[in-house]
Structures are given as structure tokens and as C-alpha cells.
Amino acid sequence: MAYQELIKDFQNTRETMRSFLVYGLKTRTGFAGKSARTYDDERRRIASWLGEYMCWRQDQDGRKVFLSVDSRQIPHNPLYQAFRACSFTDRDITLHFLLLDLLDVEEGHTSGELLDAIEDRYLADFQDPLHLDESTLRKKLKEYEALGLAVSEKAGRTVLYRRAPDTGVDLGRWRDAVSFFSEASPLGVVGSFLLQRLGNPDQPFRFKHHYILHALDSDILCTLLDAIRRHRAVELTLPSWKSDSANTQQVFPVRILWNIQTGRQYLLAVKPRESRLRAIRADNVQDVQVLEEEPRWRERKAAAEEQAQHLWGVSTNGWPALEHIACTVRVQPGQEYILQRLERERRCGKVEAVDPLTRLFTADVYGAEELIPWLRSFLGSIQSLECSNPQVERTFWNDFAALEALYGGTDHALS
Amino acid sequence: MEGQTMLFHEIYGTYYQVVSAILSEAVDRTLTRKRLNDLVQELAFGESNLTIPAKLQQEKWQLLRKDYTTPIQRTPSMPLTLLEKRWLKALLQDPRIALFDVDDAGLEDVEPLYNPTDIAVADQAADGDPWTDPAYIAHFRTALQAVREQRPLHVKYRAANGHWQRWTAVPSNLEYSPKDDKFRLLIPGRTLNMARILECALADPEAPLSPPTKRPEGRSVTFLLKDQRNALERVLLHFSHLEKETVQLEEDLYRCTLRYRAEDETEMVIRILSFGPMLQVTDPPAFLDKIRDRLQRQRALGVPETHETS
């Protein structure tokens, strides 16, 4: 099949784009499971969408193409471009412009009247007019109704279609809010569609600590959020770790957890006959099917929310027992900013003042091992560390010893 | 309704946008072949010029006649979709919306796309900016106007040491950090926390500007990474918002160089340290010294006897 700039299925492209952005070191042969031709087409397509953000480097293993982005410098998430590349048929685009021209806000028309008008007033000018039938037209009208572009009403036995009315949203007044939230809120890609309508105004905002990769999961997230709002169970398609094929899993979705510092989004959910809250990485979800409403949704949601109060990140490894962790942080005069950081980043933990230069941090969580990376960021100021799970203390201090070895000489270097 | 969450759909696509722009000029009877190609070049993807003009000229998309006129009667426009309206309605529940002068006009009967309780942020700082404070909102709006209009701004600012400073400058941008949940105002050579601004007013366009401070040069740090327990993905994802270069040295050994701003050096030390022995910084020496200093301070502060290995 000839190369196409547009795509029908987002999933394949999502995987390739993630590989480019995160790794930045794969060559043509490093993309497992894809033919060289498929890789070439995907690389060409992504380069066509992202232009200036694509870089490449040649080394002895071959040409390595990657995305290198300082997200602080860019006004808009470039990955949103991928959502503007959905393929369509010749009929789709022709009907889109003809229908929006023809449909009236006030006066309704039957699908038969619309078909006649399209053939007589629009297509008659062309040498080989597009062949249309009423059923195709009705299908398109139904689709546009679902999108919110058209409305229908029954008049006796006939259905009349009208253009959806302009609801009075003054989009110009929303310009700055949309500019900001298109980057700073979930599903910001929808904001980018609105900015396109506004002629892509200059972006007055910039973003620090801005992870752009989650944009690729927007379609999945949109469906999950819809299911959460409507208390529906979902069937997720997830990769199988044992084989190349995917498997499916039914869960009751509770909420989306956004881990800003890693850029990852998780679905917090419970399985049908379990109480334990689980975190499922949104970037692992390949497909979502929305199922029936969960009959016990109030009860299940309340139980899940209770558990969520004791999550440091996403781990529930210690469930159902809570693990208690206590860490004393002591600083030198002039280093009080470290104590302020402790207070600022304590999440579900508590911070108590022991003296002006010492604080006691405590938390009761389901997976205390998840605190280890954060606690390491206080190295140099940790006076004591105790945890009801002794493995946490062991790992922490063993890692400290390994760090001392790494930075104390070359004998223990990683290389 | 299933259609409510159709996000990956051609109606939001670049091709539809470009064809809409082309048809707008055709409706006005100003479209020419050259103008059609220029619009595609300007508004579409890198290789769209191979497709869009041909599809229109060959009447595959039956929207444009041979003479570049169109049977379309009205300038193309599309009502807001349900998805777009639901997203706007969801924003109205976000506390940060108070910064902007918007309301629910036209969205009264629309369901929000999500509720605030449907999404939780795991690791956001607890001392975010005061989104509903009237003085903060007023400062923000004035600063935003100055950025938009590129006008000088008078700012009275409380620095981290508690001292007051005054600046007159043309701000380039407002910078938001989701991790800190704070806005910062970027003026030449300076970054000012919006919440520490005490006074903020538009200045006369001819007002003398404060001498700009030179921003420190960008810096870089290089580390080795052993890919155990999915470390490569975790580290590269964690730093994916920075410019970087990664090179594979051996089967499971990688060298990564990250570029960052000098003002963020302490934060970079902390973040690299949080990965523990998974990473080993190799360059520059000054960065290595900062890590060693923290390890030595920790050794001096105490390490449990069972872990005395040094």
C-alpha cells in the first residue's frame, strides 16, 4: 500500500512515537515486531507531523531518529499533531463541507431532501459526481448528531435534521483560558482543537516540568473518564507479559491518577471480585470497551477512595496492611529550605517540628518502598529512618552504601 | 452516547482545517492555484502538498470546480462539538479558572467531560498559588495583559531573602509548573514567583526599563545508566521533558546527557540522587562534587551500624 500521511489506527503510531521520545536511541532494526517498511513509513509520517522537533544522529549502529524537546521552550505540545492526522474517505470530506453548508439552524430537512439538494446544487457541477444513497447520508447525519454538529427531531414519521445551533459560547473570551488549559489540564488536546479554531493565537504561557508524552494516551483517557463519570465497568486490552498477544481484563474504574513528576497517568481500578485497589498504567492500555453500570458503584467507590488516601504513589504492595514509616530530617542553619520542601512534598504524610532545625515525617501507606526515591532526595539531612517493613530500611541504606561506593572511587563504577 | 468521546476523528484534523481555509477563499472568489498551494504549505503537514491539491483538483473531493470556485454557498464553519463544549465545562470546575474572565454562558446544559474528583494528582506541591485571592488574580491579569501586548510592567517583589525589589520590564511569558502548582513571571534575566508580587501595574510604554540581568548559561550533566528492572525507561521518562542524548555503550549500559538551566541545578542534583545507584554521574566535576558533598554530610549525620560499609 502506498505511503499515507494520515492514519486510521492510532495505537501503532502511539507506540512508535513513545519509542522516539522516551528512548531516542533506537535504530531501524531496533523496532521489534515491525518491518523495515512499516518503520520507514511511520518515521516519515511522524517527521511530517512534527517537523522541527525530529532529530537524528548517525553512529556505528545506524541512523537513530529521536524527538528531543525542552518542554520549557515550546509553546504547545507537539504530540497533539498526531490527533490531527485521522484518515477519512473522499466521501467523508465531501459530505462534511456540503452538509455543514446545507444544514440550517432553523429549518429542518429530511435526509431525502438533503440528498436531492446535494445532487442538484453541489455535485451536478462535477464530471463524475460522487454516488450517494440515502442510507449513507443518514449514517453520516447520525454520526454528526453524536458529535454535536447536527440535531434531529421527529415530525410524524419523518426525521428532520438541522445544524446544531451556536450555543452562545464566546470563544474569543476563552482564548487565554484555553491557551493555558490546553497544556495544563487533562485532555488538553481538546483545547488545541479550540485554539486551531481561534487561528492558533500566540501562546503567552510556558510550562516547566511539563511532560508531553501523556498526550498520546488522550483517546484512552477520554473513554476512561467517561466510564468513571457514568459508573461503568470497562474491559481493558493490555499487553501480555508472557506472550506477544494482548489480554483483556474487566475492572471498575475509580479515578485517574496523574503522576506529574514522572509524566505517567494511571487508572486506579478494582477487579470484579476483589477489594484491592490497583494502578494500571494508561500508556499500557491498548483499548477500552465501556460495559454496563456497576450495580454496587457507591459502595465500591467509597472503599476504593478510602484506600486511595493511603497511597504514596500507586503501589498497594502491602495491602491490606498499612506500613508505617518515620523519618527524621535535620538541617544546618541556613538550610531551612530543605524543611520547607519536606512540608511541600509530604503528600499523605505528616510533618511535625521537633526543634527549629529538625522535623519528623510520618506516613501510613500500603507500599512504603515507594517512598525510597523521595527519601533519597533528602540524603545529607536524614537523621533516622524507621519502617514497619524492614526491607524498606535495608534497601535505603544498602543503596546509600552503593552510592558511596560509586562516588568514592572508580573500582565500583557502573562501567 | 458513544460519539461523545470520539477524540481521534477527522473533523478535528489538519486536512479539514486546511480545506476549510481553501474553501473560504473560494467562496470569496479569490482562490488561485498558487494560493491553494501556499495555504497547504502554510497550514498543513510537511508532505500534505502531495495530497491535498491533487485531491481537490482531480475532483476526488468534490468541493472545488476547475476554475477554483466552489458550489459551497457560505464561508465554511463548524459548530462547537459536544466534546469541545464538555471540555470547556470541565474547566469551569478547576480552581485556576478564577484567573480568567469566563463563565458558563452557552454551556448551561452541557455535562462536564470529567469531574475534579475523577482525576487526582499524586505528587503536586502542597503550597500552590492562591488561585482565588483577588489581589493575586488582579496581578495575574495585569501581567498577562503585559505579556500579550508586550508592554512594560512595574513590579514590586518580595525576594526569597525577604527584601523588596522593584522592576520595570517587558515580560516575555508567564511560566506554570504543574509540579510546584505555581506561576512565575519571566522578565529579561529574572524569574519572579507570581505569588510574591506585591504590586503589579502596567507602565507607560516609554518608561525606562530596569537593566536586564544576564541569565546564566545552560548546563549539562552526563551519567551512566545500568538498565536493570526497567531503569532505562523509568529514567528516560522522568527526564523526557529535557533535551537529551542517549547512547548505548554495552548491552545494558547507557550514557545519557541532559541539558538544563543553571537555576535548576539543585533540583537536578536531587532528582538524579533520587534514582540512587541506578545512575552514576560522570561529568561535570562540579556536579559530582555536589553529590559527594551530600553523601559526606549524610555519613557525618549518621548511618545505622548494620549498614556501616565505608
Chai-1 contact restraints between the chains, C-beta under 6 A:
chainA,res_idxA,chainB,res_idxB,connection_type,confidence,min_distance_angstrom,max_distance_angstrom,comment,restraint_id
A,E5,B,F45,contact,1.0,0.0,6.0,A-B,restraint_1
A,E5,B,E47,contact,1.0,0.0,6.0,A-B,restraint_2
A,F10,B,F8,contact,1.0,0.0,6.0,A-B,restraint_3
A,V22,B,L236,contact,1.0,0.0,6.0,A-B,restraint_4
A,V22,B,L237,contact,1.0,0.0,6.0,A-B,restraint_5
A,V22,B,S240,contact,1.0,0.0,6.0,A-B,restraint_6
A,G24,B,T246,contact,1.0,0.0,6.0,A-B,restraint_7
A,L25,B,T246,contact,1.0,0.0,6.0,A-B,restraint_8
A,L25,B,Q248,contact,1.0,0.0,6.0,A-B,restraint_9
A,S48,B,F45,contact,1.0,0.0,6.0,A-B,restraint_10
A,S48,B,G46,contact,1.0,0.0,6.0,A-B,restraint_11
A,S48,B,E47,contact,1.0,0.0,6.0,A-B,restraint_12
A,W49,B,F45,contact,1.0,0.0,6.0,A-B,restraint_13
A,G51,B,G46,contact,1.0,0.0,6.0,A-B,restraint_14
A,S68,B,E243,contact,1.0,0.0,6.0,A-B,restraint_15
A,D70,B,L242,contact,1.0,0.0,6.0,A-B,restraint_16
A,D70,B,E243,contact,1.0,0.0,6.0,A-B,restraint_17
A,S71,B,H241,contact,1.0,0.0,6.0,A-B,restraint_18
A,F83,B,F8,contact,1.0,0.0,6.0,A-B,restraint_19
A,R84,B,G13,contact,1.0,0.0,6.0,A-B,restraint_20
A,R84,B,T14,contact,1.0,0.0,6.0,A-B,restraint_21
A,C86,B,F8,contact,1.0,0.0,6.0,A-B,restraint_22
A,C86,B,H9,contact,1.0,0.0,6.0,A-B,restraint_23
A,C86,B,E10,contact,1.0,0.0,6.0,A-B,restraint_24
A,C86,B,G13,contact,1.0,0.0,6.0,A-B,restraint_25
A,F88,B,E10,contact,1.0,0.0,6.0,A-B,restraint_26
A,D90,B,K60,contact,1.0,0.0,6.0,A-B,restraint_27
A,D90,B,W61,contact,1.0,0.0,6.0,A-B,restraint_28
A,I93,B,W61,contact,1.0,0.0,6.0,A-B,restraint_29
A,T94,B,W61,contact,1.0,0.0,6.0,A-B,restraint_30
A,T94,B,Q62,contact,1.0,0.0,6.0,A-B,restraint_31
A,F97,B,L63,contact,1.0,0.0,6.0,A-B,restraint_32
A,F97,B,P76,contact,1.0,0.0,6.0,A-B,restraint_33
A,D101,B,I72,contact,1.0,0.0,6.0,A-B,restraint_34
A,D101,B,Q73,contact,1.0,0.0,6.0,A-B,restraint_35
A,D101,B,R74,contact,1.0,0.0,6.0,A-B,restraint_36
A,Y122,B,P71,contact,1.0,0.0,6.0,A-B,restraint_37
A,L123,B,Q62,contact,1.0,0.0,6.0,A-B,restraint_38
A,D125,B,R65,contact,1.0,0.0,6.0,A-B,restraint_39
A,D125,B,P71,contact,1.0,0.0,6.0,A-B,restraint_40
A,F126,B,E59,contact,1.0,0.0,6.0,A-B,restraint_41
A,F126,B,Q62,contact,1.0,0.0,6.0,A-B,restraint_42
A,L130,B,Q62,contact,1.0,0.0,6.0,A-B,restraint_43
A,A146,B,M1,contact,1.0,0.0,6.0,A-B,restraint_44
A,A146,B,G3,contact,1.0,0.0,6.0,A-B,restraint_45
A,L147,B,G3,contact,1.0,0.0,6.0,A-B,restraint_46
A,L147,B,T81,contact,1.0,0.0,6.0,A-B,restraint_47
A,G148,B,T81,contact,1.0,0.0,6.0,A-B,restraint_48
A,G148,B,L82,contact,1.0,0.0,6.0,A-B,restraint_49
A,L149,B,P79,contact,1.0,0.0,6.0,A-B,restraint_50
A,A164,B,P79,contact,1.0,0.0,6.0,A-B,restraint_51
A,T167,B,G106,contact,1.0,0.0,6.0,A-B,restraint_52
A,G168,B,A105,contact,1.0,0.0,6.0,A-B,restraint_53
A,G168,B,G106,contact,1.0,0.0,6.0,A-B,restraint_54
A,V169,B,L80,contact,1.0,0.0,6.0,A-B,restraint_55
A,V169,B,G106,contact,1.0,0.0,6.0,A-B,restraint_56
A,R173,B,V102,contact,1.0,0.0,6.0,A-B,restraint_57
A,W174,B,V102,contact,1.0,0.0,6.0,A-B,restraint_58
A,D176,B,F100,contact,1.0,0.0,6.0,A-B,restraint_59
A,A177,B,F100,contact,1.0,0.0,6.0,A-B,restraint_60
A,A177,B,V102,contact,1.0,0.0,6.0,A-B,restraint_61
A,F181,B,L91,contact,1.0,0.0,6.0,A-B,restraint_62
A,A184,B,Y176,contact,1.0,0.0,6.0,A-B,restraint_63
A,P186,B,I119,contact,1.0,0.0,6.0,A-B,restraint_64
A,V190,B,L83,contact,1.0,0.0,6.0,A-B,restraint_65
A,V190,B,E84,contact,1.0,0.0,6.0,A-B,restraint_66
A,V190,B,W87,contact,1.0,0.0,6.0,A-B,restraint_67
A,F193,B,Y12,contact,1.0,0.0,6.0,A-B,restraint_68
A,L194,B,E84,contact,1.0,0.0,6.0,A-B,restraint_69
A,Q196,B,Q17,contact,1.0,0.0,6.0,A-B,restraint_70
A,P204,B,V147,contact,1.0,0.0,6.0,A-B,restraint_71
A,P204,B,R148,contact,1.0,0.0,6.0,A-B,restraint_72
A,F205,B,L174,contact,1.0,0.0,6.0,A-B,restraint_73
A,R206,B,N173,contact,1.0,0.0,6.0,A-B,restraint_74
A,R206,B,E175,contact,1.0,0.0,6.0,A-B,restraint_75
A,F207,B,Y176,contact,1.0,0.0,6.0,A-B,restraint_76
A,K208,B,E175,contact,1.0,0.0,6.0,A-B,restraint_77
A,K208,B,S177,contact,1.0,0.0,6.0,A-B,restraint_78
A,H209,B,S177,contact,1.0,0.0,6.0,A-B,restraint_79
A,H209,B,K179,contact,1.0,0.0,6.0,A-B,restraint_80
A,H210,B,H241,contact,1.0,0.0,6.0,A-B,restraint_81
A,Y211,B,H241,contact,1.0,0.0,6.0,A-B,restraint_82
A,L213,B,S240,contact,1.0,0.0,6.0,A-B,restraint_83
A,D219,B,L7,contact,1.0,0.0,6.0,A-B,restraint_84
A,D219,B,F8,contact,1.0,0.0,6.0,A-B,restraint_85
A,C222,B,T5,contact,1.0,0.0,6.0,A-B,restraint_86
A,C222,B,L7,contact,1.0,0.0,6.0,A-B,restraint_87
A,T223,B,T5,contact,1.0,0.0,6.0,A-B,restraint_88
A,L225,B,Y114,contact,1.0,0.0,6.0,A-B,restraint_89
A,L225,B,D118,contact,1.0,0.0,6.0,A-B,restraint_90
A,D226,B,T5,contact,1.0,0.0,6.0,A-B,restraint_91
A,I228,B,D118,contact,1.0,0.0,6.0,A-B,restraint_92
A,R255,B,D118,contact,1.0,0.0,6.0,A-B,restraint_93
A,R255,B,A120,contact,1.0,0.0,6.0,A-B,restraint_94
A,I256,B,I119,contact,1.0,0.0,6.0,A-B,restraint_95
A,L257,B,A120,contact,1.0,0.0,6.0,A-B,restraint_96
A,L257,B,A122,contact,1.0,0.0,6.0,A-B,restraint_97
A,W258,B,V121,contact,1.0,0.0,6.0,A-B,restraint_98
A,N259,B,A122,contact,1.0,0.0,6.0,A-B,restraint_99
A,N259,B,D123,contact,1.0,0.0,6.0,A-B,restraint_100
A,I260,B,V121,contact,1.0,0.0,6.0,A-B,restraint_101
A,I260,B,D123,contact,1.0,0.0,6.0,A-B,restraint_102
A,I260,B,Q124,contact,1.0,0.0,6.0,A-B,restraint_103
A,I260,B,P178,contact,1.0,0.0,6.0,A-B,restraint_104
A,I260,B,K179,contact,1.0,0.0,6.0,A-B,restraint_105
A,Q261,B,D123,contact,1.0,0.0,6.0,A-B,restraint_106
A,Q261,B,K179,contact,1.0,0.0,6.0,A-B,restraint_107
A,T262,B,L237,contact,1.0,0.0,6.0,A-B,restraint_108
A,T262,B,H238,contact,1.0,0.0,6.0,A-B,restraint_109
A,G263,B,L237,contact,1.0,0.0,6.0,A-B,restraint_110
A,G313,B,A122,contact,1.0,0.0,6.0,A-B,restraint_111
A,R344,B,A125,contact,1.0,0.0,6.0,A-B,restraint_112
A,R344,B,A126,contact,1.0,0.0,6.0,A-B,restraint_113
A,R344,B,D127,contact,1.0,0.0,6.0,A-B,restraint_114
A,P373,B,S274,contact,1.0,0.0,6.0,A-B,restraint_115
A,R376,B,L273,contact,1.0,0.0,6.0,A-B,restraint_116
A,R376,B,S274,contact,1.0,0.0,6.0,A-B,restraint_117
A,R376,B,G276,contact,1.0,0.0,6.0,A-B,restraint_118
A,S377,B,I270,contact,1.0,0.0,6.0,A-B,restraint_119
A,S377,B,L273,contact,1.0,0.0,6.0,A-B,restraint_120
A,S377,B,S274,contact,1.0,0.0,6.0,A-B,restraint_121
A,L379,B,L273,contact,1.0,0.0,6.0,A-B,restraint_122
A,L379,B,R294,contact,1.0,0.0,6.0,A-B,restraint_123
A,L379,B,Q298,contact,1.0,0.0,6.0,A-B,restraint_124
A,G380,B,R294,contact,1.0,0.0,6.0,A-B,restraint_125
A,G380,B,R297,contact,1.0,0.0,6.0,A-B,restraint_126
A,G380,B,Q298,contact,1.0,0.0,6.0,A-B,restraint_127
A,Q383,B,L301,contact,1.0,0.0,6.0,A-B,restraint_128
A,W397,B,P304,contact,1.0,0.0,6.0,A-B,restraint_129
A,W397,B,H307,contact,1.0,0.0,6.0,A-B,restraint_130
A,D399,B,G276,contact,1.0,0.0,6.0,A-B,restraint_131
A,D399,B,P277,contact,1.0,0.0,6.0,A-B,restraint_132
A,A401,B,H307,contact,1.0,0.0,6.0,A-B,restraint_133
A,A401,B,T309,contact,1.0,0.0,6.0,A-B,restraint_134
A,A402,B,P277,contact,1.0,0.0,6.0,A-B,restraint_135
A,L403,B,P277,contact,1.0,0.0,6.0,A-B,restraint_136
A,L403,B,L295,contact,1.0,0.0,6.0,A-B,restraint_137
A,E404,B,L295,contact,1.0,0.0,6.0,A-B,restraint_138
A,E404,B,S310,contact,1.0,0.0,6.0,A-B,restraint_139
A,L406,B,P277,contact,1.0,0.0,6.0,A-B,restraint_140
A,L406,B,Q280,contact,1.0,0.0,6.0,A-B,restraint_141
A,Y407,B,I291,contact,1.0,0.0,6.0,A-B,restraint_142
A,Y407,B,R292,contact,1.0,0.0,6.0,A-B,restraint_143
A,L414,B,L224,contact,1.0,0.0,6.0,A-B,restraint_144
A,L414,B,K226,contact,1.0,0.0,6.0,A-B,restraint_145
A,L414,B,Q280,contact,1.0,0.0,6.0,A-B,restraint_146
A,S415,B,L224,contact,1.0,0.0,6.0,A-B,restraint_147
